């Protein structure tokens, strides 16, 4: 066993030099190798984890979409059928003549007679147009009631408003008749939606800004 005299100045110098070298090596390792080793590896792991989680989320969404595709297609088909039925209730303007024929046929079937039949001014809305008709008929009380019921039961939407009934008296035949005046409104689907009120209103601030630009 070698005895080391720690009091020997030469030994002390060697030990001191060894400590300095060890310290320098430690500093060099922590400032050169470690920054380019552990942090870089850590960042790579974090990036891989984030990419893995993103891919997992995308895969789950894709699987859910594929699994729900039949349901989405069925819902779309139901919605399309409902839209076609609704479009039949609000046909285009070119079908208005057919509606007038149906109203005339309803009058003939119920036994009422037209006294007057006058179209009023159309009332345009954004997606549909109201087509009011001022109608006056004459017939038996039950005949008039049946005629109004026929209008309400038409496949196409027809609303009846402002009904005025008047019992006719003094009939020489002894058969009492009823006169009815009302507004029957049909509705047609606009092929091109009408801009909502105020959509085309001028904006003073915007016009002033455009004037400055020009």
C-alpha positions in Angstrom: 0.0 0.0 0.0 1.4 3.3 -1.1 1.5 6.0 1.6 0.6 9.5 0.2 1.9 12.4 2.1 -0.8 15.0 1.8 1.5 17.6 3.4 4.0 17.2 0.6 3.7 20.3 -1.7 4.3 18.2 -4.8 1.4 15.8 -3.9 -0.8 18.8 -3.1 -0.1 20.3 -6.5 -1.0 17.0 -8.2 -4.2 16.7 -6.3 -5.1 20.3 -7.1 -4.4 19.8 -10.8 -6.5 16.7 -10.8 -9.4 18.6 -9.3 -9.1 21.4 -11.8 -9.0 19.0 -14.7 -12.1 17.1 -13.3 -13.9 20.4 -12.9 -13.0 21.5 -16.4 -14.2 18.1 -17.8 -17.5 18.5 -15.9 -18.1 22.0 -17.2 -17.2 20.9 -20.7 -19.7 18.0 -20.5 -22.6 20.0 -19.1 -22.0 22.9 -21.6 -21.3 20.9 -24.8 -22.5 17.4 -24.7 -25.6 17.6 -22.4 -27.3 20.6 -24.2 -27.1 18.7 -27.5 -28.0 15.4 -26.0 -30.8 15.3 -23.5 -32.7 18.4 -24.5 -32.6 17.5 -28.2 -33.8 14.0 -27.4 -36.5 15.4 -25.1 -37.7 17.8 -27.8 -37.8 14.9 -30.3 -39.9 12.8 -27.9 -42.3 15.7 -27.3 -42.7 16.2 -31.1 -43.2 12.5 -31.7 -45.8 12.4 -29.0 -47.7 15.4 -30.4 -47.7 14.0 -33.9 -48.8 10.6 -32.6 -51.7 12.2 -30.7 -52.7 14.2 -33.8 -52.7 11.1 -36.0 -54.7 9.2 -33.4 -57.3 11.9 -33.3 -57.5 12.1 -37.1 -57.8 8.3 -37.3 -60.6 8.3 -34.7 -62.5 11.0 -36.7 -62.1 9.2 -39.9 -63.4 6.0 -38.4 -66.3 7.8 -36.9 -67.1 9.4 -40.2 -67.0 6.1 -42.1 -69.2 4.5 -39.4 -71.8 7.3 -39.5 -71.8 7.6 -43.3 -74.9 5.4 -43.8 -76.8 7.4 -41.1 -75.7 10.7 -42.8 -76.9 9.4 -46.2 -80.3 8.3 -44.7 -80.8 11.7 -43.0 -79.9 13.5 -46.2 -82.4 11.4 -48.2 -85.1 12.1 -45.6 -84.4 15.8 -45.7 -84.4 15.8 -49.6 -87.8 14.1 -49.6 -89.2 16.6 -47.1 -87.9 19.4 -49.2 -89.6 18.0 -52.3 -92.9 17.7 -50.4 -92.6 21.3 -49.2 -91.8 22.5 -52.7 -95.1 20.9 -53.9 -96.9 23.0 -51.2 -95.2 26.1 -52.5 -95.0 25.5 -56.3 -93.4 28.0 -58.7 -95.5 30.8 -60.3 -96.1 28.8 -63.5 -98.4 26.5 -61.5 -100.7 29.2 -60.4 -103.1 28.5 -63.3 -103.5 25.0 -62.1 -104.4 26.3 -58.7 -107.1 28.5 -60.2 -108.5 25.4 -62.0 -108.7 23.5 -58.7 -110.5 26.4 -57.0 -113.0 26.5 -59.8 -113.4 22.7 -59.7 -114.0 22.9 -55.9 -116.8 25.5 -56.5 -118.4 23.2 -59.0 -118.2 20.1 -56.8 -119.7 21.9 -53.8 -122.4 23.7 -55.8 -121.5 27.3 -55.1 -121.5 30.0 -57.7 -118.8 32.6 -58.2 -120.1 36.2 -57.9 -116.7 37.8 -58.2 -113.1 36.5 -58.6 -110.4 39.2 -58.4 -106.7 38.7 -58.0 -105.1 41.2 -55.6 -101.5 42.5 -55.7 -98.9 39.9 -54.9 -97.0 40.3 -51.7 -93.4 39.3 -52.1 -91.3 37.8 -49.3 -87.7 36.6 -49.3 -88.4 33.0 -50.2 -92.1 33.0 -51.3 -94.7 35.2 -52.8 -98.3 35.5 -51.4 -100.9 35.5 -54.1 -104.2 36.9 -52.6 -107.5 36.4 -54.4 -110.6 38.4 -53.5 -113.5 35.8 -53.9 -117.2 36.2 -53.5 -119.5 33.2 -53.8 -123.2 32.4 -53.4 -124.8 29.2 -52.4 -126.4 27.3 -49.6 -124.9 27.6 -46.1 -123.6 24.1 -46.1 -122.4 24.4 -49.7 -120.4 27.5 -48.8 -118.9 25.7 -45.7 -118.0 22.7 -47.9 -116.3 25.0 -50.4 -114.2 26.7 -47.7 -113.3 23.3 -46.4 -112.2 22.2 -49.9 -109.9 25.2 -50.2 -108.3 24.5 -46.8 -107.8 20.8 -47.8 -106.0 21.5 -51.1 -102.6 19.9 -51.3 -101.1 23.3 -52.0 -101.1 25.8 -49.1 -104.1 28.1 -49.3 -105.2 30.3 -46.4 -108.6 31.8 -46.1 -109.0 35.1 -44.2 -111.4 38.0 -43.8 -114.5 35.8 -44.2 -117.8 37.7 -44.3 -121.1 35.7 -44.5 -124.4 37.2 -45.3 -127.8 35.4 -45.3 -129.8 36.3 -48.3 -133.5 36.9 -47.5 -136.5 37.4 -49.6 -135.8 34.6 -52.0 -139.0 33.9 -54.0 -138.2 30.2 -54.2 -138.1 29.8 -50.4 -134.5 28.5 -50.6 -132.2 30.6 -48.5 -128.8 31.2 -49.8 -125.6 32.5 -48.2 -123.2 35.0 -49.7 -119.5 34.7 -48.7 -116.8 37.2 -49.3 -113.2 36.3 -48.3 -109.6 36.4 -49.3 -107.9 33.2 -50.3 -104.1 33.4 -50.4 -101.9 31.0 -52.2 -98.2 30.9 -52.0 -95.5 30.4 -54.6 -91.9 29.5 -54.1 -89.4 32.1 -55.4 -86.9 30.6 -57.8 -84.5 33.3 -56.8 -84.6 34.5 -53.1 -85.6 38.1 -52.8 -83.1 40.2 -50.8 -84.2 40.8 -47.2 -85.6 44.3 -46.5 -82.7 46.7 -45.9 -80.1 44.4 -47.5 -79.6 46.9 -50.4 -79.9 50.0 -48.2 -77.1 52.5 -48.7 -74.5 52.8 -46.0 -73.4 56.4 -45.7 -70.1 55.6 -44.0 -69.2 53.0 -46.7 -70.2 55.5 -49.5 -68.0 58.2 -47.9 -65.1 55.8 -47.6 -65.5 54.8 -51.3 -65.7 58.4 -52.3 -62.4 59.2 -50.5 -60.7 56.2 -52.2 -61.8 57.4 -55.6 
